Amino acid sequence: MDKIKRLSIPNKVRIIVISDIHGELDLFTKLLEKVNFCNDDYLIINGDLCEKGSNSKGVLQYVMELSNNHPNVFVNEGNCEALIDELLNENPQIINYLRNRKHTLFNEWLSQLEYSINENTTIQEVKGLLTKNFSNEIQWLTNLTTAIETDKYIFVHAGLEDLQNWEDTNRETAISIPSFLHKSHCSNKYVVVGHWPVANYSLETTNNNPIIDHTKKIIAIDGGNMVREAGQLNALIINQSLDEDTFSYIYTDQFPTYKVVEDFIADPKMSGIITYPHYKIAPLEDGDHFTLCKQVDTKRKLYVKNEYIYQNDLGEFFAKTDVSCSQINLRKGDHISVIDDSCSGYNLIMKERKVGWVAKENNILDESEMI
């Protein structure tokens, strides 16, 4: 790993760590407001500024200005920023990537130039256009560090190899290794990562809050923003002290919040979730709104919302994405967030960071008290 920055951060200052913004500028600026970010803080943006969300170029411009105007703002690269290398190295697969994905930084740049990709577009043509018109942004992205080291912490997007000298970690591993919390490292410092949504570590809960493993000295903070159905954008707050640092977090999400006006009693047989990569299912019993399925990998039986099931050309069944298979008890006066109101019969909601389904028929939400 070549691009490592070493920082000396004074004690008694906050370190704020945010990763996996994924093109969501409004969520990012809202999160900075919620943590009361100020000039005395150290802000580490730990990769994946772009892709998936609708305003990658806005996030990039904002973070560039933020880092230029605040001496204590530092940015690592993630696997999404590494797409710049594929462009500069003229990887022809970039063309297919852009044709199949609506929300990408390169597509936003091309749209700004009023240029559309077609079947005759070449990677050389795209490279020429983007390097000519966005040279400052491309240079900034190529100069991003892969890891930041302080006296107590290593910040890297995805993780480290389990090597005596962690600096020998391969760059591709550092920005794309999966499921780092299930692995280990040899550093005597806490390693703070994003990249892998924290909810992927559990088959039972939909919690998207940061996970701190003091034994392994790993802190995972990716809240699944723009990746999971109920994802959130997390900020890890490290309060440094001369004795022992303390950790806290704040999050923000994109979901409207309502007041509940009528009780709802959950069906106790509905529980569990489907998470990556265990999407393959075998339907057992059809229902009007939910189908009882066996999850092929885990053998668990789960009630999957009908709209979240699809069948491929081979006749195999899969869940379309991560989704709760639970229902949630509600009481009048509760405040909940609505994640998906497009399905028949039930809304997918979140209460105290737990995600599940509630019936629409009782009109339990009061839109006049939308928060």
PADREN-764598 format. One record per residue: residue in three letters; x, y, z of N, C-alpha, C, O, CB in turn. Coordinates in steps of 0.1 Angstrom, whole numbers, plus 5000, padded with zeros to 4 digits. Atoms other than C-alpha are relative to their C-alpha. Glycine has a CB too. Layout:
// PADREN-764598
ALAXYZXYZXYZXYZXYZ/...
This chain:
// PADREN-764598
MET500949885000500050005000500950125000501750145009499050005012/ASP499149895002501750324988499550135006500350215012500350024986/LYS500549874996499450614998499549995014498349985016498950044990/ILE500450004986499450625036500450145006501550195004500849895007/LYS499749874993499150955055500049985015499149915020498950104996/ARG499950014985500250985091499750145006500250245002501449965004/LEU500449884993498551235113500350005015500249895021498550024998/SER499849984985499351365148498850095004498850215002501350065004/ILE501249934996495951455163500150035015500349935023498749914996/PRO499949974986495951635196498949935008497949905003499950155002/ASN501050054991494151485226499050115003499250235000500749955013/LYS501149914997490851635237499450074988498850174990500550105010/VAL500749955011489651695202499249884994499549764997500950054989/ARG500850105005486951505184500549954986501050044978498550054998/ILE499850055014487551275154498749954995498049865001501149895000/ILE501350045006484451245132500349924988501149964979499150124997/VAL499750095012484550955107498649974993497749924999500749875005/ILE501150025008482050925079500449924987501549964981499250134996/SER499650085013482150665050498749974992497649994997500749875004/ASP501050055009480050545021498850104999497650075001499449875006/ILE501049895003478250875013499249974988498050004987500750144999/HIS500650065012477450724979499150114993498050084989499249885003/GLY500749915008476351044962498850075006498150134999499649944987/GLU501249944993473851164988500550125007500750125019499449905010/LEU499549874995474851524993499150055011499750105022500150104989/ASP500949954990471751625013500249935013500249995024498649994996/LEU499850074988472251345038501450035006501550045019500049844997/PHE498749974994475951425042500050145007500550155018501050004988/THR500049874993475451795049499150005012499450075022499550114990/LYS500950014989472551715072500749935012500649975023498749924997/LEU499250074990474851475091501150095006501350085018500649874994/LEU499049914994477551735095499350105009499950145019500750084988/GLU500749914991474951965110499649935013499849995024498750064993/LYS500450084988473751695134501249985010501049985022499449874996/VAL498950024991477251635147500750135004501750135011501149914993/ASN499449864996477952015150501450014996502350055004499850035014/PHE498649995005481051985129500650145000499950234995500149944985/CYS499449874999483452275136501549994996502049884994499850065014/ASN498649995004486952385128501049925009502149885005500550144998/ASP499250074991488352225159500049844998500949775003499650035014/ASP500250145002487151875148501049954989501450034980498649964997/TYR499450065011489151635127499049914993498349834999501249915005/LEU501050075008486951495099500749904991501549954982499050094993/ILE499550105009487951165082498849954992497949894997500749895008/ILE501050065010485951075051500649874995501649884987499550104989/ASN499350135002486650705047499649924988499449804988499849925012/GLY500250065013485950635011498549994995497650005003500549865000/ASP501350015006483050584987499150135001498050125006499249885005/LEU500849885001481950944982498949994989497850044991500950124996/CYS500850005012480350854949499349874997499449775005500950044988/GLU500850115005478150614930498849965008498749995020500949874999/LYS501250054994474750474937498950115003497850104999500249925013/GLY500949894997473150804949499950094988500650074978500550085012/SER500449915012471851084926500850124998500650194989498650045002/ASN499249885001474451354932501449985004502050045013499450115009/SER498650034997477951214931500950124997501850155004500449884991/LYS499249885003479351524914499950115010500850185013499750054986/GLY500349914989477751734941500849975012501450065018498650025003/VAL499250044988479351534969501550024997502250075006499749855003/LEU498549995003482751534951500450155001501450185008500349954986/GLN499749864999482651914947500050065014500850135018499050084991/TYR500249954987481451974982501249955009501850035017498749955007/VAL498950064992484151744998501350074995502250095004500149854998/MET498849935004486851904976500250145006501250175011500050014985/GLU500049874994485952244988500250005015500950085021498750084997/LEU499950024986485552125024501549975004502050035014499149885005/SER498650034997489051975024501050114997502050135003500449874993/ASN499149885003490552285008499950115010500850185013499650054986/ASN500349894991488952515033500249975015500350065023498650054998/HIS499850054986489452305065501249925001501349814995498749925005/PRO498750075000492952195073499949865007500849785006501050085007/ASN500250124993491551915095499149904994498649815000499650035014/VAL500850105008489551735068500949924991501749974984498950084992/PHE499150095007491151425053499149904993498149854999501049945009/VAL500850095008489751185026500849884996501949904989499450084988/ASN499550125005490550825019499349964987498150004985500049895010/GLU500750055012489750654986499349875004499749805014501049974989/GLY500750124999487250374984500049934987500649984977498550025005/ASN500050075013486550114957499250084990499550074978499349875002/CYS500749925010484150364941500950114994500850144982498850075006/GLU499149915006486850624937501149944991501650004982500750085012/ALA499050075009489150364922499649984986500449944978500349865007/LEU500550015014486950364891500850104991500950084979498550035000/ILE499149905008489150664881501149924993501549964982500550115009/ASP498950085006491950414875499649924988500349924978500649915011/GLU500550085011489850204853499750094988500050054976498649935004/LEU500249905011488950514832501450044994501550034982499350135005/LEU498749955006492550634829500849884994501649914985500950055012/ASN499450125006493750274821499249954988499649854982500249895010/GLU500850035012491050264794499549855000499549784990500850024987/ASN500750134999489249954807498750014992497850084996499849965015/PRO501249995008486549884781498849975008497750005003500149924988/GLN501250034992484249744808499350125006498250115010500449905011/ILE500649884994483650094820498850044991497850094997501050125000/ILE501149965008481350144790498849925004497749985005500349974985/ASN501150084995479149854801499550045013498350055016500349855000/TYR500349954987479249984836499150124999498150135006501250035008/LEU500849875002477950324825498749984994497750054997500850104992/ARG501350035006475250174803499049945009497849955007500249914987/ASN500950074991473849964831499750075013498950025021500749865003/ARG500249934988474050214859499650144998500450224992501249995010/LYS500449865002472150534860500850105008501250205004498550015003/HIS499449904991473750694890501449975002501849885010499349995014/THR498650014999477450714885500650144998500050234992500649914990/LEU499449875002479851004887500350034985500150144981501450005008/PHE499649985014481050954851498750044992498850134983500649884994/ASN501249975007477450954838499550145003499050214995498949905004/GLU500449864997476651274857500950104993500450214988500150025016/TRP499149915007479751444842499650004985499650104979501449955002/LEU500450005014478751324807498750074997498550134987499949854995/SER501249935002475251444812500250155000499550234993499049965011/GLN499749864999476651784822500550054986500350174982501050035011/LEU499449975013478451784788499049974989499349994977501349924998/GLU501150045010475151674771500549904991500249904979499650134992/TYR499550115008476751364759499449875005499349845017501649995001/SER500650134997475051024758500849884994501249894983498549994995/ILE499350125004476650684756499149924991497949904994500549925012/ASN500850095009475550454727500949884997502049875002499650084987/GLU499350135003476550124712501450024993502249934993499249914992/ASN498749985007479450284693501050085009502150105004499750084987/THR499149924992480950474722501249925004501149805007499350055013/THR498850074996484550384730500550065013500250175017501150014989/ILE499449954988486450414763500950114998501150205006500749885007/GLN499149895003488950634746499350134998499850245002500849964987/GLU500849885001486250874737499550065013499650185015498849974991/VAL500549964987484850884772501250065008501050175014499449895008/LYS498849954993488350924787500450144995500650235003501149904998/GLY499649875005489151214764499150115004499550225008500049994985/LEU501049894996485951404772500250035015500250155019498649954998/LEU500049984985486251354810501350065004501450155013499749875007/THR498749944996489951424813500250144995500950225002501249914995/LYS499949875005489651734792499150105009499650215011499550014986/ASN500949914994486651884811500049995016499550085022498649974996/PHE500150024985487151744847501449975005501649885013499049905004/SER498650034997490951744850500350025015501049945021501050074992/ASN499849974986490951904885499449895009500149855018499550145003/GLU500750104992488451654899500849874999500949805009498649994996/ILE499350135002490251354884501450005007501749905013500249984985/GLN498749994993493651474897499849995015500649925022500750134997/TRP500350004985492151524932499749855004500249815014498850095003/LEU500450134997490651174931501249905000501349815008498949954991/THR498950095001493851004920501050025011501949945014500750024986/ASN499149974989495751174948499549965014500249985024500350155000/LEU500550044987493551044976500849895006501449805000498549954998/THR499350104993495250845003499249875001497949875000500350055014/THR500750134998494450475008499749975015498849915019500849884994/ALA500150024985494950475046500550135007501450195002500749885004/ILE499649894991495350735074500349935013499549865019498950115001/GLU499650054987497250645105500250115010500950215007501349914999/THR499749914988497250825139500749925011501049805009498750075005/ASP499450074989498750735172499249885005499749785010500250095012/LYS500850104994495750515181499149934989498649824992499150065010/TYR500950055010493850445148500649994986501550064983498850095000/ILE499750015015494150325112498650014994497749944996500749874997/PHE501249985008491450455089500249954986501150004979499550155000/VAL499950055013490950255057498649954996497849915004501149885000/HIS501450025005487950195035499449865004498349855009499950024985/ALA500650144999487549815036500749925011500049845018500149934987/GLY499350084990490249655058501549984997502050044987499349875001/LEU498650035002493749525061500349854999499449775004500850055012/GLU499650144999495549195055500649975013501150065020501049974988/ASP499550044987496548995085501549985000502049875000499349875005/LEU498550005002500249085082500750075012500150165018500450064987/GLN499349934990502849175107500250154997500250235006501449935002/ASN499949865004503449495088498850034992498750004980501350024992/TRP501349985007499949615079500250094988499450094979499150075010/GLU499849915012501449865054500349924988500249984977501250095003/ASP499950085012502149575031498749954994498749874984500949885004/THR501350045005498449525026499950054985500250164982498950065008/ASN500249975014497649514989498950114999497950115006499549884992/ARG501049895001495749834978498649954997497750005003500550104990/GLU501350055004492949644962499349935012498149955014500149904989/THR500550054987492449454995499550115009498450105015501049915007/ALA500349894990492449775015498750074996498050125005501150105000/ILE501249935004489649924994498849914997497749964994500350094989/SER501150095004487549614987499849875007498949795003500149974985/ILE500150134993488049325011498650005007498250095013501149995011/PRO501450014994484549205022500149955015501049895019499249904992/SER500350064987483349135057501250005010501649905016499549864999/PHE498749994992486449265076499849975014500749925021500550144998/LEU500350024986484749235110500149855003500349815015498750055004/HIS499950144998484848855105501549954998501849835000499249924990/LYS498650035002488648875099500850065012500250095022500550054986/SER499149954989491648995120501150074993501450074981500549895009/HIS498949935005494649215117501150005011500849965023499750154996/CYS498950014991498049235134500450145006501350155015501249944994/SER499649874994498149605142499550015014498549955018499350124991/ASN500449984986497949715178499050125002498850175013501250025009/LYS500949885000495650005168498649964995498449864989500550114991/TYR501350025005491950025162500050034985500550134980498950095007/VAL500149985014491149985125498550034997497649965000500449874992/VAL501449955002488050185114499749994985500550044976499950155004/VAL500350035013486450075082498550034996497750045005500349854996/GLY501349995005483350125060499849884991500149774995499750134992/HIS500150105011482549935028499049895001498249874992501349944998/TRP500950114998480649645042498950035010499250055022500849875006/PRO501149964991477149725056500049925013500049805012498750004993/VAL499950074987477149645093498849905002499049805008500050095012/ALA501250104999473649475090500349874993499649774996498850074994/ASN499750125006475249215068500649905009500749785006501050024988/TYR499350094990476949075099499049925008499449835016500950075009/SER501050074992473648945113498949954991498550014982499450105011/LEU501250065007470848715101498750035007497749995003500249854998/GLU501249994992468448825128499650145002498450175005500349945013/THR500449864997468549205131500250094988501050054979500750055012/THR499849905011468349505108500750135005500550235000498650044994/ASN499349894994470549725130501150054991502049974987500649965013/ASN499049945008472649965109501050095007501750175001499350084989/ASN499149924992474550125137501449955000501649834998499550015015/PRO498650044999478350115140500249895010499549885020500950115003/ILE499650124991479849795155501450025005502350054996499849874992/ILE498749994995482849825178500449875007499849835017500050125011/ASP499550134994484749505185501450035007502450055000500249894989/HIS498849974992487249585213501149895000502249925001499650045014/THR499050115000488849245212500850004987502049994987499249865001/LYS499350005013489649255175500650144996501450154987499149954989/LYS499749865004490149635175499650034986500450084978501550025002/ILE500649975013487949675145498750085003497950045011499749874992/ILE501249924999485249945142499450014986500050064977500250145006/ALA500749995013482749905113498950105000498150095009499549854996/ILE501049894999480650205104499150014988498250114988500850135002/ASP500849995012478950145070498649975004498249865007500549924989/GLY501450024997475250195077499149964989497949964990499450135006/GLY500850055011474150065043499350114992498450084985499149915005/ASN500649905008473350405028500049974985501149954980500750145003/MET500150035014472050354993500349864996500349834984500850094992/VAL499850145003472749984995498949915006498449825000501449965006/ARG501150084994470249845020498750085000498750205000500449975015/GLU501349935000466549915020499850105011499150205008498949895000/ALA500249914989466650075054501350065004501550085016499449925012/GLY498749954997470150205052500150145006499150225005500950004988/GLN499949874994471450515070501550044998502449964996499750005016/LEU498649955001474550735069500550035014499950115021500050134991/ASN499549994986476650705101501150105001501950114992500349875005/ALA498849934996479050935117500549945014499849955024499850165002/LEU499450044987481350775143500850125006501550194999501149884997/ILE499349894993482551025169500949945010500549875020498950095007/ILE499050044991485750955187500450125009501050215004501349944993/ASN499649904990486251165218501349965006501349875015498950025011/GLN498750034995489951155225500250065014499850165018501150054990/SER499649954987491351185260501449945003501949864996499049965011/LEU498750054996494651125278499949865006500949795005500650105011/ASP500250134995493150815294499549904990500249844983499150015013/GLU500750105009490650615274499050084991498250154996499349895007/ASP500949945009488850735243498649945001498549835005500549994985/THR501450045000485050715241499550014986499950104979499250075011/PHE500650005013482950635211498550035001497849985010500249874993/SER501549985001479450755201499850014985500750004976499550125007/TYR500349995014477650785168498750084998497850095007499849874993/ILE501249935005474950995150499749954986500749934979500150165002/TYR500350045013473150895119498950094994498250175001499549855000/THR501149935007470751045093499649904989500349824984500450144995/ASP500550095011468550875067499050094992498750204995499349875005/GLN500849925010466150975039498549975002497750014994500449964986/PHE501450054999462850835053499150105008499550155018500049875007/PRO500949914993459851045063499549935013499449815013498850044991/THR500550054987458651015099498650045003498350165001501050045011/TYR501449974997455050995111499749965014500449895021499149924990/LYS500650044987453050965142499049894998498149904989499450125008/VAL500950115000451150645148498750045007498750095018500649875006/VAL501249964994447450705155499149885004498049905010499250084990/GLU500850124996446250345161501049885002502049874995499049964989/ASP499250114997447750035176500149904989499149884981499549935013/PHE499950115010449049745154500749895008501749915014500850044987/ILE499450124993449749395168500649914989499949874980498949925008/ALA499350085010452349205149499749855001499349805011501550025002/ASP500250145000451948845138501349935005502349954999499749954985/PRO498750054993454448655161500749904991501949884993499649935013/LYS499250105008455248395134500850064989501650004983499049904993/MET499249935010456748665112501250065007501050155015499150114993/SER498849954994460348725121501249974991501049904981500349945014/GLY498850035008463848735107500250104988499350184986500049864994/ILE499749915012465448915077500749924990501349814992500850125005/ILE499150055011467048835044501150114997500850224995499149974987/THR498949915002470448985040501049944990501049824987500850035013/TYR499050045010473248965014501049905008501349935019500850124995/PRO500350045013474348715002498949894999498849824989501249954993/HIS500950124999471548475012498650034994497650035000499849965015/TYR501349965007468948584986499249884994498049904992500450104989/LYS500750115007468048244971499049945009499349905021501049894995/ILE501150054992464748114984499249904992499349904980499150125005/ALA500950105006462347834977498650025006498449995018500549855003/PRO501349984995458647924980499349875005499449774998499150064989/LEU500750114994456647685002498550015000497749924997500549975014/GLU501449984999453247845006499650144997500150235003499549965015/ASP500349875004451748134988498950065009498149995015499449994986/GLY501049934992449748405006499650134992500350164982500550045014/ASP500549885007447848724996501150105000501350184990498850055006/HIS499049894999450748945008501449955002502450014998499650095011/PHE498750064996453548715021500049864995499049794996500350025015/THR499850145004454948385008500949945010502049995012500549994985/LEU499150084991456348135032501149944991500849864982499349905009/CYS498950045008459848055018501049935009501149965021500650114992/LYS498850054993462847845028501250064994501450064982500149844998/GLN498849935004466048035026501049884997501449815006500650105010/VAL499350125004468247795006501349985007501749875011500350014985/ASP498750014993471647875023499949965014500649885019500750134998/THR500150014985470447885059498949905004498949865016499750135006/LYS501150104997467447645057498950075009498049995013500549885006/ARG501149934991465347905077498850024991498850034979500650135005/LYS501349975006461647955069499750145003499650185015498949905005/LEU500349864998460748315064498850044991498649984981501250084996/TYR501149955007457648505053500650124992500950234998498850045009/VAL499449905008458848715023498850084993497950024987500949944990/LYS501049925007456749005009500049974986501049964979500250165003/ASN500150055014455448904975500750094990501350044981498549994996/GLU499449915009456749214958501550005001502250054992499550145003/TYR498650004999460249144970500649864995501749834997500450015015/ILE499650135006460348794952500150014985499250074979499149895005/TYR499950015014461548744917500549864996501249795003500850114994/GLN499650135005462048434895500950034988500550104979498849924996/ASN499149985012464948414870499649914989498749834990501549985004/ASP500350085012465048254836500149855002499549774995500950044988/LEU499850144997466047924851498949945010499049835013501449985007/GLY501050044991463047914874500350015014499649965023499549864996/GLU499649984986464947994905499450125007499250225000501650005001/PHE500649894993463548224932501050075009501950015015498849965008/PHE499149924992465348504949499350125006498250175001501250054992/ALA500549874995464648804972500750104992501950094989500350015016/LYS499449905009465249114952501150085007502150135000498950104996/THR499149924992467249284980499949965014499149875018499850154998/ASP500150024986467849285017498650055004498150155000501150085008/VAL501349974995464449285034499649935013500049825015498949974989/SER500550064988462749235067498949904997498149924988499550115010/CYS501150095001460448935071499250005013498549915016500549864998/SER500649984987459149065105498850104999498750184990501050045010/GLN500949904998456149255116500350075013501150015021498549955001/ILE499749924988456349525143498850055008497950105002500950124996/ASN501149954992454049605172500150155001501250215002500149945014/LEU500149854999452949975172499050045011498049975012499750064987/ARG501049944991451250185198499750144996500550214990500650005015/LYS500449875003449350495194500950105006501250095018498550035004/GLY499149904995451650795197501549974996502350064997499950015015/ASP498750035005454750605184500450094988499550134980500249854997/HIS499549935013456950785158500849904993501749834998500850135004/ILE499450105008458050565130500450064986499950174982499149884998/SER499649965013459850605096499449904990499449784992501550014999/VAL500650085010458250475064501149984989501650074984498850064993/ILE498950035010460750295041499449964987499950014976500849885005/ASP500650045012458450145015498550005001498049915009500549864995/ASP501450004999454750225010499449964987498249994984499550145004/SER500550045013454450084975499449874999498849834988501150024990/CYS500550135001453449734983498549995004498050075011500849915009/SER501450024997449949594986499849965015500649875020499449894991/GLY500450054987448349565021500950045012500450065023500049865000/TYR499149974988451449655042501150104996501550114984500749875004/ASN498849905002454049935046501249945008501149885018499650145006/LEU498850034994457649865054500450125008500650235003501149954990/ILE499749884992458550085084501149975009501649855010498750035008/MET498950014990461250145110499650075013499150185013501350064994/LYS500249944987460750195147501249975009501549855011498749935006/GLU498950014992463650255169501149914994501749825000499749945014/ARG499050065009465950125141499749854998500549784992501350015007/LYS500450135004464049795139499050014988498250104988499349935012/VAL500849995012462449735105499149884998499449775001501050004988/GLY501050115002459349535097498750064993498750184989499649945013/TRP501249975008455849535081498850035010498749975020499649894991/VAL501349984993452549685094498950024990499250074978500250135009/ALA501149995010449149675078499650144997499750235005498849925006/LYS500549875004447849965058498650025004498150145005500250014985/GLU501549995000444149895064499550085012498450145011499449865001/ASN500449934989444050065098500350154999500050235008500549945013/ASN499749865002445350395085500850055013500450155019498850094997/ILE499449974987447750405115501050125000501450165010500849885004/LEU499149895001449850695102499350134999498350144991501049984989/ASP500649875000449051055108500950094992501950144997499750065014/GLU499249925008450451255079500150155004501050225001499650004985/SER500049864995449551585096501150025010501550135013498750035007/GLU498949994991452351495121501249954994502149895002499649935013/MET498850045006454951415096501150095005501050215006499950014985/ILE498949924993458351525112501050034989502050094993500649925011/
